[in-house]
């Protein structure tokens, strides 16, 4: 997913500055590289680079650019690294065409080969660059810019929203749309293009939505749209948006958190597709040969690490130590050559984790980084990299990146179990097959539990405290569930091993005190049943997240039950995370809090 | 704005008929008829032309009134014949009440994504009585079916492009159009019993953060007001009465000496609250009179009702607090007791000292 913007005409401010502001509003669509192109006096200037918009601007100063028209792009790399070369806009050979694009050109290889055969030189690995060269090719063949665009559109396959500058017609920004979103913003003496409305809402609130297959151009005073060679009259499509830009489009959701919860099937599918079995085997050998394995992370990433820790030590008998990365100093004396560290960080920039990685590497420990951001600092400074491909996560409370981390770590643990002889080939095949099909089960889980989670949230919303109890592999999930409730709903929530509850915490339990149980499907589940009865005896509001097969056993015991499909214990951690995310989300909303902006929290913690 | 047509599907199914002779769309709520809440929601997202479809006669200066088509989608088929080419239709059903932010969520999605049709949904445990929306894993609408069981309930709010509406009216399958979903995470209320109105009052007032007091209200210096309150034009708050917000006091309402109006209460235009009476979590419809020393809790008092002095409503909590419903024009005699869940019929006379219900 990427964000694009285009502007022609004057809004009374330097065009580079306006484009930057628009891009910042699109940052939720991606933020690993950014760029701007403007046309002035028949010359196109492109400034771009990897990094966040503010960082790139500080380096190349696109705020300083001025011109008649301009385009901008903020990128999220899914394949290939974010780099200066791969950042948009892309230009043709002569530098007279610049283009930004959101989507995927599915026939770009074929087009690129044809264009290269005709002498075009490519400078990036992106599919987008073919658009610039193709356009150039047609303009060179003496077509007008609009004719060239018409031909380009007829050759492209796939999904796209495109904004294109051509030095020969500097007062125009050309565009085309197929599936990927693109909106026109109508101003007085200027016109905008953007991936969504809030991008330009500060400057104009009159919009035209474009339909699939439409293309054309904007000038400072006009809009021209056609489709299949026939002009389209869009006058009747003008709409006025008279609500506030704070209510930005979240593609169908009131909050990013709910959007990202619903995006998990896709995030997991992409993450699975990005896993390389050869690399998993190589890393599993490394783990199996290691003297000990350190596992570290902060917050949600730490909880994913704890699941991995349980899989390696509890199921395979490896010597593992999992710790919060801020506490790494305690383990420094243990670490040395022959050890391996698994460092989990969604952003790849978490300062505590980065410090631990640096110190442990210096001691001779080989580090495997697990991150959602390609080529961020922690992966860069580590020996090996495993990436989740969950896409940009805007909600401060991690949701889809957590389950994607669990998927990667489950796959790595299963590979190691195969290598270590703990799993036979058949069992390994079964587990990997289950992970592969998990996105569908996740989708099923979301749709089947959301209503129930909303209902239970209405019972939790008036409470001051809650316990999350589990045993074994469920414990990290309980900890993650409690963390979610704390951070977005501001309800004091604590997670304990269920067996610990009678050693103190149960003193707080009285009538109506909510206690959530996460029931695993292993040898721990018998003991958990006893813990539920203890809490019932004290009048607690007992809520269970259980695999469907345990329904006969727990169904009558609990006040509220959320069932998830039956899967193997490792995969169950992913499914059980989902109702707990929804529970935290709806509780926050019912209590009147904005789950996307929890107080005192930042998405990436870069101070110790 | 031109091009955005707001449609309110406003049937009177008789659910609220006890309260007002003006039928469901005209029940007064927080200072305006229920119908106006829907029209204002549509106006907030840019509608300037309105169509109201109802099976009861309604006269509006700023909307075209047409016959109800029998159900929501049949009504939209009728609407398809009268909306201008190229417009966007946003239709809201009075079977469900959603707050204004939900309208904005729907429009944000509809315009940003460029869908032909966008439906607003929420996850609920029981979708019966409405439409359930089945979606694919990538968020596309697969079908709308009669509800039942848990799932995503269509909240009665839909944005449709005119050309898509014409195709649907002509029998096209939903699957042949680009249909998107907007998810609503906040509160909403199904308007199917009079109790629903109390829920709307409660949720709307719960979001009130500051007070607004009309300069045309007459307020005794010895009246006290706590928490967020809305006091409308020409309301009178007499000596020593207490208004404990969140509360709405409508136009021309009289609150007598020593009366206590507690949280989540709406008192509509021209109602009279007698001296030392207490009202909490209730809706008092226009021109009702609550006699001296009465207690009204979690109740709905219909248009023009007279509750004589000393009447007490008893309440019980069954999921929500339940008091009594007193139908339009009824009279409840002095010192009567209305048991929880009592329904005093429209125009009924309850003799003094009755244990009712």
HADDOCK unambig.tbl for C-alpha pairs under 7 A between the chains (distance, minus, plus):
assign (segid A and resid 181 and name CA) (segid B and resid 112 and name CA) 6.83 0.50 0.50
assign (segid A and resid 181 and name CA) (segid B and resid 113 and name CA) 5.63 0.50 0.50
assign (segid A and resid 183 and name CA) (segid B and resid 112 and name CA) 6.78 0.50 0.50
assign (segid A and resid 196 and name CA) (segid B and resid 112 and name CA) 5.27 0.50 0.50
assign (segid A and resid 197 and name CA) (segid B and resid 112 and name CA) 6.07 0.50 0.50
assign (segid A and resid 209 and name CA) (segid B and resid 111 and name CA) 6.11 0.50 0.50
assign (segid A and resid 209 and name CA) (segid B and resid 114 and name CA) 5.60 0.50 0.50
assign (segid A and resid 210 and name CA) (segid B and resid 114 and name CA) 6.56 0.50 0.50
assign (segid A and resid 211 and name CA) (segid B and resid 114 and name CA) 6.50 0.50 0.50
assign (segid A and resid 236 and name CA) (segid B and resid 3 and name CA) 6.58 0.50 0.50
assign (segid A and resid 236 and name CA) (segid B and resid 86 and name CA) 5.12 0.50 0.50
assign (segid A and resid 236 and name CA) (segid B and resid 87 and name CA) 6.54 0.50 0.50
assign (segid A and resid 237 and name CA) (segid B and resid 86 and name CA) 6.22 0.50 0.50
assign (segid A and resid 237 and name CA) (segid B and resid 87 and name CA) 6.86 0.50 0.50
assign (segid A and resid 239 and name CA) (segid B and resid 3 and name CA) 6.88 0.50 0.50
assign (segid A and resid 240 and name CA) (segid B and resid 1 and name CA) 6.68 0.50 0.50
assign (segid A and resid 240 and name CA) (segid B and resid 46 and name CA) 6.44 0.50 0.50
assign (segid A and resid 241 and name CA) (segid B and resid 45 and name CA) 6.76 0.50 0.50
assign (segid A and resid 241 and name CA) (segid B and resid 46 and name CA) 6.78 0.50 0.50
assign (segid A and resid 242 and name CA) (segid B and resid 45 and name CA) 6.32 0.50 0.50
assign (segid A and resid 242 and name CA) (segid B and resid 46 and name CA) 6.54 0.50 0.50
assign (segid A and resid 243 and name CA) (segid B and resid 45 and name CA) 6.85 0.50 0.50
assign (segid A and resid 249 and name CA) (segid B and resid 108 and name CA) 5.43 0.50 0.50
assign (segid A and resid 249 and name CA) (segid B and resid 109 and name CA) 6.19 0.50 0.50
assign (segid A and resid 249 and name CA) (segid B and resid 112 and name CA) 6.95 0.50 0.50
assign (segid A and resid 251 and name CA) (segid B and resid 109 and name CA) 5.74 0.50 0.50
assign (segid A and resid 252 and name CA) (segid B and resid 109 and name CA) 5.21 0.50 0.50
assign (segid A and resid 252 and name CA) (segid B and resid 181 and name CA) 5.99 0.50 0.50
assign (segid A and resid 252 and name CA) (segid B and resid 182 and name CA) 4.06 0.50 0.50
assign (segid A and resid 252 and name CA) (segid B and resid 183 and name CA) 5.68 0.50 0.50
assign (segid A and resid 253 and name CA) (segid B and resid 182 and name CA) 5.83 0.50 0.50
assign (segid A and resid 253 and name CA) (segid B and resid 183 and name CA) 4.85 0.50 0.50
assign (segid A and resid 253 and name CA) (segid B and resid 184 and name CA) 6.66 0.50 0.50
assign (segid A and resid 254 and name CA) (segid B and resid 105 and name CA) 6.31 0.50 0.50
assign (segid A and resid 254 and name CA) (segid B and resid 183 and name CA) 6.57 0.50 0.50
assign (segid A and resid 254 and name CA) (segid B and resid 184 and name CA) 6.09 0.50 0.50
assign (segid A and resid 254 and name CA) (segid B and resid 185 and name CA) 6.46 0.50 0.50
assign (segid A and resid 265 and name CA) (segid B and resid 137 and name CA) 6.98 0.50 0.50
assign (segid A and resid 443 and name CA) (segid B and resid 137 and name CA) 6.02 0.50 0.50
assign (segid A and resid 447 and name CA) (segid B and resid 151 and name CA) 6.61 0.50 0.50
assign (segid A and resid 448 and name CA) (segid B and resid 151 and name CA) 6.83 0.50 0.50
assign (segid A and resid 450 and name CA) (segid B and resid 123 and name CA) 5.87 0.50 0.50
assign (segid A and resid 451 and name CA) (segid B and resid 123 and name CA) 4.57 0.50 0.50
assign (segid A and resid 451 and name CA) (segid B and resid 124 and name CA) 4.28 0.50 0.50
assign (segid A and resid 451 and name CA) (segid B and resid 125 and name CA) 4.86 0.50 0.50
assign (segid A and resid 451 and name CA) (segid B and resid 150 and name CA) 6.34 0.50 0.50
assign (segid A and resid 451 and name CA) (segid B and resid 151 and name CA) 6.49 0.50 0.50
assign (segid A and resid 452 and name CA) (segid B and resid 125 and name CA) 6.00 0.50 0.50
assign (segid A and resid 589 and name CA) (segid B and resid 186 and name CA) 6.30 0.50 0.50
assign (segid A and resid 590 and name CA) (segid B and resid 186 and name CA) 6.95 0.50 0.50
